[in-house]
Amino acid sequence: MGFDFSYAVKHFLNVVQYAGTTMRMALLTMAITLVLAFAITLVRYYHVKVAETIVNIYIDVFRGTPLLVQLFFIYFGLPQIIPGFREMTGFQAAIIGLTLNTAAYMTEDMRSALESVPIGQIESGLSIGMTDLQVMRHVILPQAVKVAFPVLGNEFIALIKNSSLAFSLGVREIMAESALLGTSSGRFFEMYLDAFILYFIICKILSMILKYVEKRHVKQV
């Protein structure tokens, strides 16, 4: 059975309609991840006792194991030992897994950004009577954002690509729809080509938007 270009074109819109699920999952995950990663970063930046040890173990675990294994552990494993997780949907499990995995990497980017601010500026802020919170808000964060934004943008794009693993939990998104259509028709190449092209288009558009925002707004902060 040879390649059928018309079949790929015909069913491209069937795959596109699930791009909304992919984007909703990525945006929700990113929003939660930013909060979690920033909280972890502050714990590590200020060397909060006990809490720093806990978050360091968490980071080692989630950076040292495959994302797919983490998703399976959360969706199929946790419900067996924690009753509260038995009603969890695949979409919810994907959000949890992607958030915990992405935050483990993102906190390193955030910490590097905070530590890029010269210590002299921090000491100057403290010397004029500013509190640690005021120094963080008015001195460190404005400069750290400029450093972190490009990297965090790349993390978001990587998150969209990683979200394709959610199909293994039964989430009906781009990859899942492509796989289902490919299985029902035997046209795997055509359907995976559609997914390939759609992911590329989404990531390329987002990359252009992020570069525009960085150039026009972030660098002017």
C-alpha positions in Angstrom: 0.0 0.0 0.0 1.7 3.2 -1.2 1.6 6.7 0.2 -1.8 8.4 -0.4 -1.3 12.2 -0.3 -5.0 12.8 -0.7 -5.8 10.8 2.4 -3.4 12.8 4.5 -4.9 16.0 3.2 -8.5 14.8 3.7 -8.0 13.9 7.3 -5.6 16.7 8.3 -8.6 18.7 9.7 -9.6 15.7 11.8 -6.3 15.9 13.5 -6.3 19.7 13.7 -9.6 19.7 15.7 -7.7 18.1 18.6 -5.0 20.8 18.7 -7.3 22.7 21.1 -6.9 19.8 23.6 -3.2 19.8 23.2 -2.9 23.6 23.7 -5.3 23.6 26.6 -3.3 20.9 28.3 0.0 22.7 27.6 -1.3 26.1 28.8 -2.8 24.8 32.0 0.3 22.8 32.7 2.5 25.8 32.0 0.5 28.0 34.4 0.7 25.6 37.2 4.4 24.8 36.5 5.4 28.5 36.7 3.9 28.8 40.2 5.4 25.5 41.4 8.8 26.1 39.8 9.1 29.6 41.2 8.2 28.4 44.7 10.8 25.6 44.5 13.3 28.1 43.1 12.8 30.5 46.1 13.3 27.5 48.5 16.6 26.7 46.8 17.7 30.4 46.3 17.2 31.2 50.0 18.4 27.7 51.2 15.4 27.0 53.3 16.3 24.2 55.7 14.6 20.8 55.3 12.5 22.1 52.4 15.6 22.4 50.2 16.5 18.8 50.9 13.0 17.7 49.9 12.9 19.7 46.7 16.4 18.5 45.7 15.2 14.9 46.0 12.1 15.7 44.0 14.2 17.3 41.2 16.7 14.3 41.1 13.8 11.9 40.8 11.9 13.7 38.1 15.0 14.6 36.1 16.4 11.1 36.5 13.4 9.1 35.2 11.6 9.0 31.8 8.5 11.2 31.5 6.4 8.3 30.1 7.2 6.2 33.2 6.2 9.1 35.4 2.9 9.4 33.6 2.2 5.7 33.9 3.2 5.7 37.6 0.8 8.6 38.3 -2.2 7.3 36.3 -1.9 3.5 36.8 0.2 3.2 40.0 -1.0 5.9 42.4 -4.7 4.8 42.3 -3.7 1.4 43.7 -2.3 2.9 46.9 -4.1 6.2 47.2 -7.9 5.9 46.9 -8.3 9.6 46.1 -6.6 9.1 42.8 -9.0 6.4 41.6 -11.4 8.9 40.0 -8.5 10.8 38.2 -8.9 11.1 34.5 -6.2 10.7 31.9 -6.2 14.4 31.2 -5.7 15.2 34.9 -3.0 12.6 35.3 -1.2 14.1 32.2 -1.4 17.6 33.8 0.1 16.4 37.0 2.8 14.4 35.4 3.8 17.1 32.9 3.7 19.7 35.6 6.0 17.8 38.0 8.4 16.9 35.2 8.6 20.3 33.6 8.9 22.1 37.0 12.0 19.9 37.8 13.7 21.3 34.8 12.3 24.8 34.9 13.4 25.5 38.5 17.1 25.2 37.3 16.5 27.8 34.6 14.8 30.1 37.2 17.5 29.7 39.7 20.2 30.5 37.1 18.3 33.6 36.2 18.0 34.8 39.8 21.7 34.1 40.4 22.7 36.1 37.3 21.8 39.4 39.1 25.1 40.9 40.4 25.4 40.5 44.2 26.4 44.1 44.4 23.0 45.3 43.3 21.3 43.1 45.9 23.6 44.4 48.7 22.9 48.0 47.6 19.2 47.4 47.9 19.5 45.9 51.3 21.9 48.7 52.4 19.2 51.4 51.7 16.7 49.6 53.9 14.8 47.4 51.4 13.6 44.1 52.7 14.4 40.8 51.1 11.0 40.7 49.5 11.4 44.3 48.1 14.8 43.4 46.7 13.4 40.3 45.1 10.5 42.3 43.6 12.3 45.5 42.5 15.9 44.5 41.9 16.2 40.8 41.2 13.0 39.8 39.3 13.0 42.6 36.6 16.5 41.5 35.6 15.9 37.8 36.0 12.9 37.9 33.7 15.0 39.1 30.8 17.4 36.2 31.3 14.8 33.5 32.0 12.1 34.4 29.3 13.8 32.9 26.3 14.6 29.7 28.2 11.1 29.4 29.6 9.7 30.0 26.2 11.7 27.0 24.9 10.5 25.0 27.9 6.9 25.8 26.8 7.5 24.6 23.3 9.1 21.4 24.7 6.1 21.0 26.9 3.8 21.0 23.9 5.9 18.3 22.2 6.0 16.2 25.4 2.2 16.5 25.7 2.1 14.0 22.8 2.7 11.3 25.4 -0.7 12.0 27.0 -2.2 9.7 24.3 -0.8 6.8 26.2 -3.2 7.7 29.1 -6.2 7.8 26.7 -6.2 11.6 26.3 -7.7 12.4 22.9 -5.3 15.0 21.5 -3.2 15.3 18.3 -1.2 12.2 18.7 -4.1 10.1 19.9 -6.3 11.1 17.0 -3.5 10.4 14.5 -2.9 7.0 16.0 -6.6 6.1 16.0 -7.1 7.2 12.4 -4.0 5.3 11.4 -5.1 2.1 13.1 -8.6 2.2 11.6 -7.3 2.8 8.1 -3.9 1.2 8.1 -2.6 4.6 6.8 -0.1 5.1 9.6 2.4 7.1 7.5 -0.2 9.6 6.3 -1.7 10.2 9.7 1.6 10.5 11.5 2.7 12.9 8.8 -0.3 15.0 9.6 0.7 15.0 13.3 4.3 15.8 12.4 3.3 18.8 10.3 0.8 20.1 12.8 3.2 19.9 15.7 5.8 21.7 13.6 3.4 24.5 12.6 2.3 25.0 16.3 5.8 25.1 17.6 7.1 27.4 14.8 4.2 29.9 15.3 4.8 29.9 19.1 8.5 30.3 18.6 7.9 33.4 16.4 5.5 34.9 18.9 7.8 34.3 21.8 10.7 36.0 20.0 8.5 39.0 19.1 7.4 39.3 22.8 11.0 39.1 23.9 12.2 41.7 21.5 9.4 44.2 21.9 8.4 43.9 25.5 10.7 41.8 27.7 13.9 43.5 26.8 12.3 46.8 27.5 11.3 45.9 31.1 
